[in-house]
Amino acid sequence: MEAYGQVLLAATGLAFVGGTLAASYFIGGGRKRARRALPGESGIRDDALARVLRHGVGPLRGPSALALRSGRVRDLADKAQLLLADRGMPASAESLASAGLAALGVVFVLGLALSGSPVGGVAAACLAVALAVALVNQRTDAQADALRESIPEALRSMEACFQSGFSLGQTLEQVSAETKGSLSELFGRAAHVLQAGGTSAQALDCLRHSSDLPELAFVSVALDVQHQTGGSMRRCLESAIDMVEGELALRRSLRVQTAQARLSARVVGVMPFALIAVFSLLSEGFLDPFFESAAGMAMLVVALTMQAAGVLLVRSLLKVG
């Protein structure tokens, strides 16, 4: 019996590590996979995983629509949608939610089969949700940070263009050609507004509302004011570069100072569910006392509520930007 428990513990550890690596491989970075293109669409993956994420799981469309009514679930689905689109796997929020519910069902069944208790299945599902949320948020924050870090260079390019006598439309096109990724798309979209006959205010407004970055919004507002009043665009950009670089330096300093606390918060948030899953495997009926009386169930609900409240509070305190 003791050997059986050790085997189960080892299997749980391997499943945990394997699931984490697989999720980070598909959602996050890692080495690039070869992508098979769909007819007429270059760079779009067409493997089994991409098809499931793109079409979703039909029977779970209804429950997924109900889940997406929650603001937090919708926000998480939107973030995952953007991340997967960058990986060549476009999908809608509804298809992602239905695929996520199906994956949770599979995790619950595996946890139930290993532990022999529904509580073990619920703990495994909660652990999977915590890992998925952490990975999506981490990758989204990394992309936002990379976009912020490229803003000063884009502003210097704009300054050089204005100094050379370029118009606003030419400047936006040049910056779009010199930058990469999401920032290039933002400036390209603003340039297309001018090409389509829009005004400079509309182009800069597109630049401001197409991104959630306050640094870029500030620059677009300042440029709009300077362009309308006829002021020096060069001086405006010089001031904007100094402001953005100072804010980025402060943000980097805050992230360094709070790195240990953020890591501790992640460990504390995930560890209870991992321990519950492991102890449920090693000790049959580990959580049964909580379900034998109303007081036990109340204590379990209070514990879970306090755990969730603590995680949300720590995240809000350690949030940088």
C-alpha positions as CSV (number, residue, x, y, z in Angstrom):
1,M,0.0,0.0,0.0
2,E,2.9,2.3,0.8
3,A,4.5,1.5,-2.5
4,Y,1.2,2.2,-4.3
5,G,1.0,5.6,-2.7
6,Q,4.6,6.4,-3.8
7,V,3.7,5.5,-7.3
8,L,0.6,7.7,-7.2
9,L,2.7,10.6,-5.9
10,A,5.3,10.2,-8.6
11,A,2.6,10.0,-11.3
12,T,1.0,13.1,-9.9
13,G,4.3,15.0,-9.9
14,L,5.0,13.9,-13.5
15,A,1.5,14.9,-14.6
16,F,1.9,18.3,-12.9
17,V,5.2,19.0,-14.6
18,G,4.1,17.7,-17.9
19,G,0.9,19.7,-17.9
20,T,2.8,22.9,-17.0
21,L,5.3,22.4,-19.8
22,A,2.6,21.6,-22.3
23,A,0.5,24.6,-21.4
24,S,3.6,27.0,-21.5
25,Y,4.6,25.4,-24.9
26,F,1.3,26.0,-26.6
27,I,0.2,29.3,-24.9
28,G,3.6,30.8,-24.0
29,G,6.9,30.8,-25.8
30,G,9.3,28.0,-26.2
31,R,10.7,26.8,-29.4
32,K,8.7,27.5,-32.5
33,R,6.7,24.7,-34.1
34,A,6.4,24.1,-37.8
35,R,3.0,25.4,-38.9
36,R,0.9,24.0,-41.7
37,A,-0.9,26.8,-43.5
38,L,-4.5,26.7,-44.4
39,P,-5.5,27.3,-48.1
40,G,-5.0,31.0,-48.7
41,E,-3.9,31.8,-45.2
42,S,-0.1,31.9,-44.5
43,G,1.1,31.0,-41.0
44,I,-2.2,29.6,-39.8
45,R,-1.8,26.2,-38.1
46,D,-4.2,23.4,-39.1
47,D,-3.3,20.6,-36.7
48,A,-5.7,18.9,-34.3
49,L,-5.2,21.3,-31.5
50,A,-5.7,24.4,-33.7
51,R,-8.9,22.9,-35.1
52,V,-10.3,22.2,-31.6
53,L,-9.5,25.7,-30.4
54,R,-10.9,27.3,-33.6
55,H,-14.2,25.4,-33.7
56,G,-14.6,24.7,-30.0
57,V,-16.7,21.9,-28.5
58,G,-20.2,22.1,-29.8
59,P,-22.2,20.6,-26.8
60,L,-20.4,23.0,-24.4
61,R,-21.2,26.2,-26.4
62,G,-24.1,27.0,-24.1
63,P,-22.3,26.7,-20.8
64,S,-19.4,28.6,-22.3
65,A,-21.6,31.5,-23.2
66,L,-22.9,31.6,-19.6
67,A,-19.3,31.6,-18.3
68,L,-18.3,34.4,-20.6
69,R,-20.9,36.7,-19.0
70,S,-18.4,37.0,-16.1
71,G,-16.1,39.9,-16.7
72,R,-13.0,38.0,-15.4
73,V,-13.7,35.0,-17.6
74,R,-14.3,37.2,-20.7
75,D,-11.0,39.1,-20.0
76,L,-9.1,35.8,-19.7
77,A,-10.6,34.5,-22.9
78,D,-9.7,37.7,-24.8
79,K,-6.1,37.6,-23.6
80,A,-5.8,33.9,-24.5
81,Q,-7.4,34.7,-27.9
82,L,-4.7,37.3,-28.7
83,L,-1.9,35.0,-27.5
84,L,-3.1,32.1,-29.6
85,A,-3.6,34.3,-32.7
86,D,0.1,35.3,-32.4
87,R,0.9,31.6,-32.4
88,G,-1.0,31.0,-35.6
89,M,-4.1,29.6,-33.9
90,P,-7.0,32.1,-34.3
91,A,-10.1,31.3,-32.3
92,S,-13.1,33.1,-30.8
93,A,-13.7,33.7,-27.2
94,E,-16.7,31.2,-27.3
95,S,-14.7,28.4,-28.9
96,L,-11.9,28.9,-26.4
97,A,-14.3,28.9,-23.5
98,S,-15.9,25.6,-24.7
99,A,-12.5,24.0,-25.3
100,G,-11.4,25.1,-21.8
101,L,-14.5,23.6,-20.2
102,A,-13.9,20.3,-22.0
103,A,-10.3,20.4,-20.8
104,L,-11.5,21.0,-17.2
105,G,-13.8,18.0,-17.6
106,V,-11.0,15.8,-18.6
107,V,-8.8,17.0,-15.7
108,F,-11.7,16.4,-13.3
109,V,-12.2,12.8,-14.6
110,L,-8.5,12.1,-14.3
111,G,-8.3,13.5,-10.7
112,L,-11.4,11.5,-9.8
113,A,-9.9,8.3,-11.3
114,L,-6.6,8.8,-9.5
115,S,-8.0,9.8,-6.1
116,G,-11.3,7.9,-6.1
117,S,-12.9,11.0,-4.7
118,P,-14.8,13.9,-6.3
119,V,-12.9,16.3,-4.1
120,G,-9.7,15.2,-5.7
121,G,-11.2,15.9,-9.2
122,V,-12.3,19.3,-8.1
123,A,-8.8,20.1,-6.6
124,A,-7.2,18.9,-9.9
125,A,-9.5,21.2,-11.9
126,C,-8.9,24.2,-9.6
127,L,-5.1,23.6,-10.0
128,A,-5.4,23.5,-13.8
129,V,-7.4,26.8,-13.7
130,A,-4.8,28.4,-11.5
131,L,-2.0,27.3,-13.8
132,A,-3.8,28.5,-17.0
133,V,-4.6,31.9,-15.5
134,A,-1.0,32.4,-14.3
135,L,0.4,31.4,-17.7
136,V,-2.0,33.6,-19.7
137,N,-1.4,36.6,-17.4
138,Q,2.4,36.1,-17.4
139,R,2.6,35.9,-21.2
140,T,0.2,38.9,-21.7
141,D,2.3,41.0,-19.3
142,A,5.5,40.0,-21.1
143,Q,4.0,41.2,-24.4
144,A,2.8,44.5,-22.9
145,D,6.3,45.1,-21.4
146,A,7.9,44.3,-24.8
147,L,5.6,46.8,-26.5
148,R,6.3,49.5,-23.9
149,E,10.1,49.0,-24.3
150,S,9.8,49.6,-28.0
151,I,7.9,52.9,-27.7
152,P,10.9,55.2,-27.0
153,E,12.7,53.9,-30.2
154,A,9.5,54.5,-32.2
155,L,9.3,58.0,-30.8
156,R,12.9,58.7,-31.8
157,S,12.1,57.5,-35.3
158,M,9.2,59.9,-35.4
159,E,11.4,62.7,-34.2
160,A,13.9,62.0,-37.0
161,C,11.1,61.9,-39.6
162,F,9.6,65.2,-38.5
163,Q,13.1,66.7,-38.4
164,S,13.6,65.6,-42.0
165,G,10.4,67.3,-43.1
166,F,8.1,64.3,-43.4
167,S,4.4,64.8,-43.1
168,L,2.4,63.0,-40.4
169,G,1.2,60.4,-42.8
170,Q,4.7,59.7,-44.1
171,T,6.0,59.6,-40.5
172,L,3.4,57.0,-39.5
173,E,4.3,54.9,-42.5
174,Q,8.0,55.1,-41.8
175,V,7.6,54.2,-38.2
176,S,5.3,51.3,-39.1
177,A,8.0,50.0,-41.5
178,E,10.8,50.3,-38.9
179,T,9.1,48.8,-35.9
180,K,7.9,45.2,-35.5
181,G,4.9,43.3,-34.0
182,S,1.9,45.0,-32.5
183,L,3.5,48.5,-32.5
184,S,4.0,48.3,-36.3
185,E,0.4,47.3,-36.7
186,L,-0.8,50.3,-34.6
187,F,1.2,52.8,-36.6
188,G,0.2,51.1,-39.9
189,R,-3.5,51.4,-38.9
190,A,-3.1,55.1,-38.1
191,A,-1.4,55.6,-41.5
192,H,-4.2,53.9,-43.3
193,V,-6.7,56.3,-41.8
194,L,-4.8,59.2,-43.4
195,Q,-4.5,57.3,-46.7
196,A,-8.3,56.7,-46.7
197,G,-8.9,60.5,-46.4
198,G,-9.2,60.8,-42.6
199,T,-7.9,63.8,-40.7
200,S,-4.7,63.8,-38.5
201,A,-6.9,63.9,-35.4
202,Q,-8.7,60.7,-36.5
203,A,-5.4,59.0,-37.2
204,L,-3.9,59.9,-33.8
205,D,-7.2,59.0,-32.2
206,C,-7.0,55.6,-33.8
207,L,-3.4,55.3,-32.4
208,R,-4.7,56.2,-29.0
209,H,-7.7,53.9,-28.8
210,S,-6.1,50.9,-30.5
211,S,-3.8,50.3,-27.5
212,D,-4.3,50.0,-23.8
213,L,-0.9,51.5,-23.1
214,P,-1.1,54.9,-21.3
215,E,2.3,55.9,-22.6
216,L,1.1,55.7,-26.2
217,A,-2.2,57.4,-25.4
218,F,-0.3,60.3,-23.9
219,V,2.0,60.7,-26.9
220,S,-0.9,60.6,-29.3
221,V,-2.8,63.3,-27.4
222,A,0.3,65.5,-27.2
223,L,0.9,65.1,-30.9
224,D,-2.7,66.0,-31.7
225,V,-2.5,69.2,-29.6
226,Q,0.8,70.2,-31.1
227,H,-0.4,69.5,-34.7
228,Q,-3.5,71.6,-34.2
229,T,-1.8,74.5,-32.6
230,G,1.2,74.5,-35.0
231,G,3.8,74.0,-32.3
232,S,7.1,72.2,-32.6
233,M,6.6,68.5,-33.0
234,R,10.2,67.8,-32.2
235,R,10.1,69.4,-28.8
236,C,6.9,67.6,-28.0
237,L,8.5,64.3,-29.0
238,E,11.7,65.0,-26.9
239,S,9.6,65.6,-23.9
240,A,7.5,62.5,-24.5
241,I,10.7,60.4,-24.9
242,D,12.0,61.6,-21.6
243,M,8.7,61.0,-19.9
244,V,8.3,57.5,-21.3
245,E,11.9,56.4,-20.5
246,G,11.5,57.7,-17.0
247,E,8.3,55.8,-16.5
248,L,9.8,52.6,-18.0
249,A,12.8,52.9,-15.6
250,L,10.5,53.3,-12.7
251,R,8.4,50.3,-13.8
252,R,11.5,48.1,-14.2
253,S,12.6,49.1,-10.7
254,L,9.2,48.3,-9.2
255,R,9.2,44.9,-10.9
256,V,12.6,44.0,-9.5
257,Q,11.6,45.0,-6.0
258,T,8.4,43.1,-6.1
259,A,9.6,40.0,-7.9
260,Q,10.1,37.9,-4.8
261,A,6.7,38.9,-3.4
262,R,5.0,38.1,-6.7
263,L,6.6,34.7,-6.9
264,S,5.6,34.0,-3.3
265,A,2.0,35.0,-4.1
266,R,1.9,32.6,-7.0
267,V,3.3,29.7,-4.9
268,V,0.8,30.4,-2.0
269,G,-2.1,30.6,-4.5
270,V,-1.3,27.3,-6.2
271,M,0.1,25.2,-3.4
272,P,-3.1,24.6,-1.4
273,F,-4.8,23.0,-4.4
274,A,-1.7,20.9,-5.2
275,L,-1.5,19.7,-1.6
276,I,-5.1,18.8,-1.5
277,A,-4.7,16.8,-4.8
278,V,-1.6,15.0,-3.5
279,F,-3.1,14.2,0.0
280,S,-6.3,13.0,-1.6
281,L,-4.2,10.5,-3.6
282,L,-2.2,9.3,-0.6
283,S,-4.9,9.2,2.0
284,E,-8.4,8.0,0.9
285,G,-11.1,10.1,2.5
286,F,-8.7,12.9,3.4
287,L,-11.4,15.6,3.0
288,D,-14.4,13.5,4.1
289,P,-14.7,15.1,7.5
290,F,-15.6,18.4,5.8
291,F,-18.6,16.8,4.1
292,E,-19.9,14.9,7.1
293,S,-21.6,17.9,8.7
294,A,-22.8,21.4,7.9
295,A,-20.1,22.9,10.1
296,G,-17.4,21.1,8.1
297,M,-18.8,22.3,4.8
298,A,-19.1,25.9,6.2
299,M,-15.4,25.8,7.2
300,L,-14.4,24.5,3.8
301,V,-16.3,27.3,2.1
302,V,-14.8,29.9,4.4
303,A,-11.3,28.6,3.8
304,L,-11.8,28.7,0.0
305,T,-13.2,32.2,0.2
306,M,-10.4,33.4,2.3
307,Q,-7.9,31.8,-0.1
308,A,-9.5,33.5,-3.1
309,A,-9.7,36.9,-1.3
310,G,-6.1,36.7,-0.2
311,V,-4.9,35.9,-3.7
312,L,-6.9,38.8,-5.2
313,L,-5.7,41.2,-2.5
314,V,-2.0,40.3,-3.0
315,R,-2.4,40.6,-6.8
316,S,-3.9,44.1,-6.5
317,L,-1.2,45.2,-4.1
318,L,1.7,43.9,-6.3
319,K,0.2,45.0,-9.6
320,V,2.6,47.3,-11.5
321,G,0.9,49.3,-14.2
